[in-house]
Amino acid sequence: MASDPGEEVDPHTHAVRVQAAMHGILSYLRLHPDAADSLRGVKLWLRLLPDELGERVVSEALGQLVAQGEIGSWNVIGGAVVYGRVRQRWVE
């Protein structure tokens, strides 16, 4: 059952939701390595996960993944931010 988007949850529950979103995002990118999308689009990648993974949770998960270097973020024309896999560079 989905919770009210404005409902406050305890820090542990929130952290578990963020971890679930991070895992879902990385799993999706393993299956679709060329995928890249906005926050709204990434939320659709996670549509099979519980509704509790609202925009705030997904945004925080994306921020943590970017900070850890697991994914990249790019500003595109129109002001949107797009997230996707960071391609490894060839080592010479």
Backbone as a printed PyTorch tensor [residue, N CA C, xyz], in Angstrom:
tensor([[[  0.8380,  -1.1710,   0.0000],
         [  0.0000,   0.0000,   0.0000],
         [  0.8880,   1.2400,   0.0000]],

        [[  0.5830,   2.2050,  -0.8260],
         [  1.3850,   3.4110,  -0.9390],
         [  1.1220,   4.3190,   0.2390]],

        [[  2.1720,   5.0070,   0.6500],
         [  2.0040,   5.9750,   1.7260],
         [  1.7160,   7.3430,   1.1200]],

        [[  1.1810,   8.2110,   1.9430],
         [  0.9140,   9.5810,   1.5350],
         [  2.2460,  10.2520,   1.2310]],

        [[  2.4070,  10.8770,   0.0290],
         [  3.6910,  11.4800,  -0.3260],
         [  4.1790,  12.5070,   0.6930]],

        [[  3.2780,  13.1660,   1.4050],
         [  3.6680,  14.1520,   2.3870],
         [  3.9360,  13.5590,   3.7590]],

        [[  3.6760,  12.2770,   3.9110],
         [  3.8430,  11.6160,   5.1990],
         [  5.3150,  11.5130,   5.5680]],

        [[  5.6230,  11.8750,   6.8060],
         [  6.9910,  11.7460,   7.2990],
         [  7.2290,  10.3010,   7.7110]],

        [[  8.3920,   9.7860,   7.3980],
         [  8.7550,   8.4320,   7.8080],
         [ 10.0080,   8.5200,   8.6700]],

        [[ 10.2140,   7.4940,   9.4570],
         [ 11.3980,   7.5070,  10.3120],
         [ 12.6630,   7.4020,   9.4530]],

        [[ 13.7900,   7.8690,   9.9650],
         [ 15.0450,   7.8870,   9.1810],
         [ 15.4620,   6.5150,   8.6610]],

        [[ 15.2360,   5.4590,   9.4400],
         [ 15.6230,   4.1210,   8.9910],
         [ 14.8060,   3.7050,   7.7680]],

        [[ 13.4940,   3.9130,   7.8230],
         [ 12.6250,   3.5620,   6.6920],
         [ 13.0180,   4.3560,   5.4570]],

        [[ 13.2990,   5.6400,   5.6370],
         [ 13.7100,   6.4730,   4.5100],
         [ 15.0110,   5.9430,   3.9010]],

        [[ 15.9810,   5.6100,   4.7570],
         [ 17.2650,   5.0940,   4.2690],
         [ 17.0820,   3.7890,   3.5060]],

        [[ 16.1960,   2.9270,   3.9820],
         [ 15.9220,   1.6610,   3.2860],
         [ 15.3150,   1.9430,   1.9200]],

        [[ 14.4230,   2.9040,   1.8340],
         [ 13.8020,   3.2570,   0.5440],
         [ 14.8330,   3.8230,  -0.4190]],

        [[ 15.7300,   4.6630,   0.0750],
         [ 16.7750,   5.2260,  -0.7840],
         [ 17.6800,   4.1060,  -1.2930]],

        [[ 18.0660,   3.1840,  -0.4190],
         [ 18.8990,   2.0500,  -0.8330],
         [ 18.1920,   1.1950,  -1.8860]],

        [[ 16.8820,   0.9760,  -1.7140],
         [ 16.1180,   0.2020,  -2.6960],
         [ 16.1010,   0.9130,  -4.0430]],

        [[ 15.9330,   2.2240,  -4.0220],
         [ 15.9450,   2.9920,  -5.2690],
         [ 17.3220,   2.9340,  -5.9260]],

        [[ 18.3840,   3.0630,  -5.1390],
         [ 19.7410,   2.9830,  -5.6850],
         [ 19.9670,   1.6260,  -6.3440]],

        [[ 19.5670,   0.5750,  -5.6640],
         [ 19.7190,  -0.7810,  -6.2170],
         [ 18.9150,  -0.9200,  -7.5080]],

        [[ 17.6920,  -0.4150,  -7.5080],
         [ 16.8540,  -0.4980,  -8.7080],
         [ 17.4490,   0.2570,  -9.8840]],

        [[ 17.9880,   1.4340,  -9.6230],
         [ 18.5950,   2.2410, -10.6890],
         [ 19.8070,   1.5190, -11.2760]],

        [[ 20.6810,   1.0180, -10.4210],
         [ 21.8680,   0.3080, -10.9150],
         [ 21.4890,  -0.9730, -11.6490]],

        [[ 20.4860,  -1.6810, -11.1630],
         [ 20.0230,  -2.9020, -11.8450],
         [ 19.4900,  -2.5670, -13.2300]],

        [[ 18.7120,  -1.5040, -13.3200],
         [ 18.1660,  -1.0890, -14.6100],
         [ 19.2970,  -0.7460, -15.5760]],

        [[ 20.3000,  -0.0190, -15.0890],
         [ 21.4040,   0.3720, -15.9640],
         [ 22.2700,  -0.8120, -16.3730]],

        [[ 22.3100,  -1.8650, -15.5650],
         [ 23.0250,  -3.0790, -15.9970],
         [ 22.3040,  -3.7250, -17.1820]],

        [[ 20.9860,  -3.7050, -17.1460],
         [ 20.1990,  -4.2900, -18.2340],
         [ 20.1010,  -3.3720, -19.4510]],

        [[ 20.1900,  -2.0740, -19.2150],
         [ 20.0420,  -1.0710, -20.2810],
         [ 21.1960,  -0.0710, -20.1680]],

        [[ 22.4070,  -0.4890, -20.5440],
         [ 23.5890,   0.3500, -20.3060],
         [ 23.5810,   1.6990, -21.0180]],

        [[ 22.8090,   1.8520, -22.0670],
         [ 22.7700,   3.1200, -22.7820],
         [ 21.6300,   4.0230, -22.3150]],

        [[ 20.8820,   3.5880, -21.3130],
         [ 19.7490,   4.3760, -20.8210],
         [ 20.2330,   5.6490, -20.1390]],

        [[ 19.4850,   6.7200, -20.3380],
         [ 19.7200,   7.9940, -19.6620],
         [ 18.3900,   8.7200, -19.6360]],

        [[ 18.0650,   9.3330, -18.5060],
         [ 16.7700,   9.9980, -18.4130],
         [ 16.7630,  11.0030, -17.2700]],

        [[ 15.6960,  11.7990, -17.2480],
         [ 15.4780,  12.7800, -16.1920],
         [ 14.9810,  12.0830, -14.9300]],

        [[ 14.8280,  12.8430, -13.8700],
         [ 14.2940,  12.2930, -12.6250],
         [ 12.9590,  11.6100, -12.8650]],

        [[ 12.0820,  12.2560, -13.6000],
         [ 10.7630,  11.6710, -13.9000],
         [ 10.9100,  10.3490, -14.6580]],

        [[ 11.8090,  10.3060, -15.6300],
         [ 12.0280,   9.0820, -16.3990],
         [ 12.6430,   7.9750, -15.5590]],

        [[ 13.6130,   8.3390, -14.7160],
         [ 14.2420,   7.3410, -13.8470],
         [ 13.1940,   6.7560, -12.9080]],

        [[ 12.2800,   7.5900, -12.4430],
         [ 11.2050,   7.0830, -11.5800],
         [ 10.4050,   5.9880, -12.3150]],

        [[ 10.2390,   6.1340, -13.6120],
         [  9.5390,   5.1080, -14.3980],
         [ 10.3480,   3.8190, -14.4810]],

        [[ 11.6790,   3.9190, -14.4520],
         [ 12.5100,   2.7120, -14.4400],
         [ 12.1670,   1.8630, -13.2260]],

        [[ 11.7380,   2.5240, -12.1500],
         [ 11.5000,   1.8520, -10.8710],
         [ 10.0270,   1.5200, -10.6520]],

        [[  9.2330,   1.5400, -11.6900],
         [  7.7820,   1.3740, -11.5400],
         [  7.3760,   0.0380, -10.9340]],

        [[  8.2430,  -0.9560, -10.9490],
         [  7.9070,  -2.2440, -10.3530],
         [  8.1990,  -2.2720,  -8.8600]],

        [[  8.8860,  -1.2330,  -8.3630],
         [  9.1610,  -1.1480,  -6.9340],
         [  7.9790,  -0.4710,  -6.2450]],

        [[  7.9100,  -0.5620,  -4.9450],
         [  6.7590,   0.0140,  -4.2200],
         [  6.5720,   1.5070,  -4.4750]],

        [[  5.3230,   1.9430,  -4.3630],
         [  4.9950,   3.3510,  -4.5560],
         [  5.6720,   4.2600,  -3.5360]],

        [[  6.1800,   3.6940,  -2.4600],
         [  6.8390,   4.5000,  -1.4480],
         [  8.1020,   5.1740,  -1.9770]],

        [[  8.5710,   4.7450,  -3.1410],
         [  9.7590,   5.3570,  -3.7290],
         [  9.3390,   6.5930,  -4.5040]],

        [[  8.9610,   7.6250,  -3.7780],
         [  8.5230,   8.8750,  -4.3780],
         [  9.6760,   9.6630,  -4.9640]],

        [[  9.3410,  10.8250,  -5.4920],
         [ 10.3320,  11.6580,  -6.1680],
         [ 11.4690,  12.0520,  -5.2310]],

        [[ 11.1480,  12.3620,  -3.9890],
         [ 12.1950,  12.7490,  -3.0290],
         [ 13.1930,  11.6190,  -2.8160]],

        [[ 12.6890,  10.4000,  -2.6820],
         [ 13.5610,   9.2390,  -2.4590],
         [ 14.4180,   8.9840,  -3.6880]],

        [[ 13.8160,   9.0140,  -4.8700],
         [ 14.5640,   8.7550,  -6.1060],
         [ 15.6020,   9.8570,  -6.3320]],

        [[ 15.2410,  11.0930,  -6.0520],
         [ 16.1810,  12.2020,  -6.1980],
         [ 17.3830,  12.0160,  -5.2730]],

        [[ 17.1200,  11.6310,  -4.0400],
         [ 18.2200,  11.4050,  -3.0980],
         [ 19.0910,  10.2310,  -3.5440]],

        [[ 18.4600,   9.1650,  -4.0480],
         [ 19.2150,   8.0060,  -4.5400],
         [ 20.1110,   8.4150,  -5.7060]],

        [[ 19.5740,   9.2020,  -6.6330],
         [ 20.3710,   9.6610,  -7.7710],
         [ 21.5410,  10.5200,  -7.2880]],

        [[ 21.2870,  11.4080,  -6.3400],
         [ 22.3430,  12.2490,  -5.7990],
         [ 23.4610,  11.4380,  -5.1710]],

        [[ 23.0930,  10.4020,  -4.4200],
         [ 24.1100,   9.5570,  -3.7920],
         [ 24.9010,   8.7820,  -4.8380]],

        [[ 24.2140,   8.2750,  -5.8560],
         [ 24.9070,   7.5140,  -6.9130],
         [ 25.8720,   8.4130,  -7.6860]],

        [[ 25.4710,   9.6520,  -7.9440],
         [ 26.3620,  10.5950,  -8.6280],
         [ 27.5640,  10.8960,  -7.7350]],

        [[ 27.3170,  11.1490,  -6.4560],
         [ 28.4010,  11.4640,  -5.5200],
         [ 29.3960,  10.3090,  -5.3950]],

        [[ 28.9060,   9.0790,  -5.5160],
         [ 29.7640,   7.8990,  -5.4250],
         [ 30.4480,   7.5730,  -6.7500]],

        [[ 30.0990,   8.2950,  -7.8190],
         [ 30.6890,   8.0390,  -9.1270],
         [ 30.0890,   6.8510,  -9.8460]],

        [[ 28.9780,   6.3410,  -9.3450],
         [ 28.3250,   5.1800,  -9.9730],
         [ 27.5910,   5.5640, -11.2520]],

        [[ 27.0530,   6.7870, -11.2820],
         [ 26.3680,   7.2980, -12.4680],
         [ 26.7990,   8.7400, -12.6620]],

        [[ 26.4460,   9.2960, -13.8210],
         [ 26.7390,  10.6930, -14.0950],
         [ 25.4590,  11.4810, -14.2460]],

        [[ 25.5830,  12.7930, -14.1810],
         [ 24.4410,  13.6750, -14.4380],
         [ 24.8990,  14.7680, -15.3870]],

        [[ 24.0130,  15.1440, -16.2780],
         [ 24.3220,  16.1390, -17.2920],
         [ 23.1640,  17.1130, -17.4080]],

        [[ 23.4850,  18.3980, -17.5070],
         [ 22.4720,  19.4190, -17.7720],
         [ 22.2350,  19.4530, -19.2740]],

        [[ 20.9720,  19.4680, -19.6630],
         [ 20.6330,  19.5070, -21.0770],
         [ 19.8610,  20.7890, -21.3670]],

        [[ 19.7270,  21.0840, -22.6330],
         [ 19.0020,  22.2820, -23.0540],
         [ 17.6060,  22.2520, -22.4390]],

        [[ 17.1760,  23.3750, -21.9250],
         [ 15.8760,  23.4680, -21.2820],
         [ 15.9640,  23.3660, -19.7720]],

        [[ 17.1710,  23.1050, -19.2540],
         [ 17.3670,  23.0920, -17.8190],
         [ 17.1830,  21.7520, -17.1370]],

        [[ 16.8120,  20.7290, -17.8720],
         [ 16.6320,  19.4100, -17.2570],
         [ 17.9920,  18.7880, -16.9440]],

        [[ 17.9960,  17.8930, -15.9830],
         [ 19.1820,  17.1140, -15.6530],
         [ 18.8900,  15.6840, -16.0690]],

        [[ 19.8460,  15.0720, -16.7580],
         [ 19.7130,  13.6950, -17.2340],
         [ 20.7510,  12.8470, -16.5070]],

        [[ 20.3330,  11.6600, -16.1070],
         [ 21.1960,  10.7300, -15.3790],
         [ 21.4290,   9.4870, -16.2230]],

        [[ 22.6250,   8.9260, -16.1240],
         [ 22.9360,   7.7030, -16.8460],
         [ 24.2830,   7.1520, -16.4190]],

        [[ 24.6260,   6.0770, -17.0420],
         [ 25.8780,   5.3900, -16.7310],
         [ 27.0640,   6.2140, -17.2100]],

        [[ 28.1140,   6.2290, -16.4320],
         [ 29.3600,   6.8740, -16.8440],
         [ 30.1780,   5.8310, -17.5700]],

        [[ 30.5380,   6.1250, -18.7850],
         [ 31.3180,   5.1670, -19.5750],
         [ 32.7660,   5.1790, -19.1270]],

        [[ 33.3370,   4.0000, -19.0380],
         [ 34.7470,   3.8740, -18.6760],
         [ 35.5990,   4.3220, -19.8480]],

        [[ 36.6520,   5.0450, -19.5480],
         [ 37.5800,   5.4570, -20.6090],
         [ 38.6390,   4.3760, -20.7690]],

        [[ 39.1300,   4.2440, -21.9840],
         [ 40.2030,   3.2790, -22.2440],
         [ 41.4520,   3.7460, -21.5460]],

        [[ 42.1250,   2.8520, -20.9130],
         [ 43.3930,   3.1590, -20.2470],
         [ 44.5170,   2.8350, -21.2070]],

        [[ 45.3940,   3.8100, -21.4300],
         [ 46.4990,   3.5840, -22.3820],
         [ 47.7210,   3.1040, -21.6630]]])
